[in-house]
Amino acid sequence: MKKFIEACVSILPKPLRDIYYKYEEKWLYLFFGLLTTAVSFITAGVSKSLLESAGMGSGAVGTVSTTISWVCSVTFAFITNRIWVFDSKAKGAKAVFREGVSFYGGRVFTFFVELIMMGVGYSWLGFNYWVVKIAANVVVLILNYVISKIFVFRNKDAAAVKNDNE
């Protein structure tokens, strides 16, 4: 994947390449964030459709479909963020597990932010499901980057040294 991205960037004019490399982590986060959003929306849409077909009300549909899409999208995000965005240096099952717990823990907070936004916007106020979902995902995308940068993948070099010593 990294080679594919580098090949795409290499065909850009030099000024654009310079901008890309200056903000590479943010561009990669945005790219994989968009893919994560696609995973979230696809799984939300499929589960919403199935739950509505099963006769569930809007409160249950909003909560259950958001939960299903959260599990799928966070798992996808952890893998892509760890490998390509933040280039994690954590080695060994114990270190990767700790990183995963930290990543999922941060996402629990934004999961509740999304649940609250879906509950208020869709279930309580009756706004269009997808309008609320898009707004919630923009807020969640920003919060997730900040959480990942500050708490999960904050110091790659120190983590690598620590893991080498274990």
N, C-alpha and C positions, 0 to 999 in steps of 0.2 A: 504494500500500500504506500509506504513512504517513497519508494522508487517511482511509483505512478504519479504521486503528487509532485515530486521533484521534476519529473519529465514534463508535466503540465506547466509548472512554474518556469521551466527553462525556455519555453517558447514565448514567454511574455517579454515585452520590451524592458530594457534594463531598469528604467525608473520604477516600473511596476514590480519587477523582481526585488528591487531594493526595499520597496514598501512591504512586500510579502515577508522577506527575511527579517526585517526589523520587527515585525509583529507576528512572526511565524506561529507561536503558541496560540495566540488569539485567533488567527485564521483557521488553524487546525481545530481549535475548540468550536468555532462557529460551524465549520464543515461537518464535524462529527456530531455537533449539537443538532444540526438540521437533520442528519440521518437518524439521530436518536428521537427527534420529534416525529419523524416519519414512522418509526417503530411504534411510538406512543399513539399516534393518531390511527394507524392501521389496527393495532390491537384494541384501542378504545372503540373504534367503529364496528369492528367485528363483534366485540363483546356487547356493545350497546344494542346492536341489531338482534343478537341472540337473546339478550335479556328482555328486550321489548317484546319479542316473539313469544317469550315464556310468560308474558303478562305482568312483569314487574312494573311498579310505579316509578316515576321520575327520580324520587329520592334514592331508591335502591339502584336504579340504572346508573345514576351519576356516581354513586359511591363505589359500586362493584366494578363498573367499567374503568373508573379511574384507578382503582387498586390493581386490576389486571394489567392495565397499560403501564402502570408504575413499575411493577415487578419486571416486566419485559424490557422496558426502556432503560431502567437503572442497570440491569445486568449488561445490556448492550453498551451503555455509557461507561461502565466500569472497565470493560475489556478495551474499548477504543481509547479512553482517556489514559489508562495505564500504559498501553503500548505506544500509541502514536502522539497523543497530545502532550502529556507531561513526561514521557519517556522515563517511566519509573525504573529505578535501579534496585528496587527491593528484590532480593533473591531468597529462595527457600520458602517452603510452605508456611512456616510461622510468620515470616515477614509479609508475604503476600496476603495471608489471612488477616493480619493486623491492618494492613492497608485497606482490604475489602471491608472490614468492620467499620473503619473510620469513614470510608466512602459511603457505604449504605447508611451509616448513622447520620451523616450530613444530609443525605437524601430523604431521610425520614422527616426532618424538619420541613423541607420543601414539599414533600408529599402532603403534609398537613396544610401548608399554604394553598396547594392546589385543591385539596378537598374542600377547604373553606371557601375558596373562590368559586368552585363548581356548585357547592351547596347554596351559597348566597345568590350567585348569578343565574344559575340554571334552575335549581329546585325551588328556591324561595321567590326570586324576582321574575322567573319565567323567561329570561333572555334566551336567545338561540344557543343551543348546546355548543356548536362549533365556534361561535364568537367568543363565548366564555372560555372554551378550551384553548383557543389561540391566545387570548389575553393572559390566561393562567400560565401557559407555556413560555411566554416571553418573560414574565416575572420569574418563573422557576429557572429558566436558562441562565439569567443573570445571577441569581442567588447561588446556583450550583457552581458557576465558575468561581465566584468569590470563595465559597466554602472549599472547593477543591484546591484552589491556589493557596489559601491561608492554612487550612487544617490537614488536608489529605496528602498532597504532593508538595509540601512546602519547602523541603530541603533535600533535593535529590542526592547531592554529594555526601551529606552527613548520613543519610539513610544507607547509602551504599557502603560507606566505611563501617557503620555499625553492623550491617549484615555480614560483611566480610569477617568481622571479628567474632561472630556467633558460631 
